[in-house]
Amino acid sequence: MLKQEMDITNNQSAKPISPPFIFRDPNSPEKIYGMADSLKELAEILPYIPYFSIEYHTYRIETEGSISSDLGLWIRYILGLNALADEVEQVGATVEGLDLKDKLISLINAHFLEE
């Protein structure tokens, strides 16, 4: 029996345990700029992701007024890196554009130096 079939027959979700983070175009969600399954992959693709996609996934105000940080949530709940998620969310709330992209690249790279 396939693993996916076992999950379904055991009434468990067939969704992957660790979904990848996907950078999409905010104006055209079917357009994907890159995806990462790990912090290492995130560090590798960030330099190639347009800054406006990074802004969208790092900090945006939703229609009901709540603040969303898809990237921060992924780092916190999928990768389990709470301190790094806090830093990403703080930078996303205070920095924009290419400066945001540069700061995130620095934050992610610095995290590897700390390990």
C-alpha positions in Angstrom: 0.0 0.0 0.0 1.2 3.5 -0.8 1.9 5.9 2.0 -0.7 8.3 0.7 -3.3 5.4 0.7 -2.3 4.5 4.3 -2.9 8.1 5.4 -6.3 8.2 3.9 -7.4 4.8 5.2 -6.2 5.8 8.7 -8.4 9.0 8.5 -5.3 11.1 8.5 -4.8 14.0 6.2 -3.0 13.2 2.9 -1.4 16.7 2.9 2.4 16.9 3.2 3.7 17.4 6.7 5.9 20.3 5.7 4.5 22.3 2.8 6.9 24.3 0.8 6.9 28.1 1.0 5.8 29.5 -2.4 6.5 33.0 -3.6 3.7 34.1 -5.9 3.0 37.2 -7.8 0.6 39.3 -5.7 -1.3 40.3 -8.8 -1.3 37.0 -10.6 -1.3 34.1 -8.1 -0.8 31.5 -10.7 2.7 33.0 -11.4 5.3 31.4 -9.1 8.7 33.0 -8.6 10.1 30.2 -6.4 9.6 27.8 -3.6 11.5 26.4 -0.7 11.2 23.3 1.4 13.8 24.4 4.0 15.6 27.4 5.4 18.6 26.5 3.2 16.5 26.5 0.1 14.9 29.8 1.2 18.4 31.3 1.5 19.2 30.1 -2.0 16.2 31.5 -3.8 15.7 34.8 -1.9 18.1 36.7 -4.1 16.1 35.7 -7.2 12.6 36.6 -5.9 11.3 40.1 -6.9 11.1 42.5 -3.9 7.4 43.1 -4.4 6.6 39.3 -3.9 8.8 39.3 -0.8 6.9 42.4 0.5 3.6 40.7 -0.1 4.5 37.5 1.7 6.3 39.3 4.6 3.9 42.0 5.6 0.4 43.0 4.3 -2.8 44.3 5.8 -5.7 42.1 5.0 -9.2 43.4 4.2 -10.4 42.9 7.8 -7.5 44.9 9.1 -5.4 42.0 10.3 -1.7 41.8 9.5 -0.4 38.8 7.6 3.1 37.5 7.3 3.0 34.3 5.4 6.8 33.9 5.5 6.9 34.5 9.3 4.2 32.0 9.9 6.0 29.4 7.7 9.3 29.9 9.5 7.5 29.7 12.9 5.1 26.8 12.4 6.6 24.7 9.7 10.4 25.2 10.4 9.9 25.7 14.2 12.2 28.7 14.3 10.3 31.2 16.6 13.2 33.7 17.1 13.9 33.9 13.4 10.2 34.3 12.7 10.0 37.2 15.2 12.9 38.9 13.4 11.4 38.4 9.9 8.0 39.8 11.1 9.6 42.8 12.7 11.7 43.6 9.6 8.7 43.1 7.4 6.7 45.6 9.4 9.4 48.3 9.3 11.4 47.9 6.0 10.2 48.0 2.4 11.4 47.3 -1.1 14.9 46.3 -2.0 16.0 47.2 1.6 13.6 44.5 2.9 14.9 42.0 0.5 18.5 42.7 1.5 17.7 42.6 5.2 15.9 39.3 4.9 18.8 37.8 3.0 21.2 39.0 5.7 18.9 37.6 8.5 18.6 34.2 6.9 22.3 34.0 6.2 23.2 35.2 9.8 21.0 32.4 11.1 23.2 29.8 9.4 26.3 31.4 11.0 24.7 31.1 14.5 24.1 27.3 14.2 
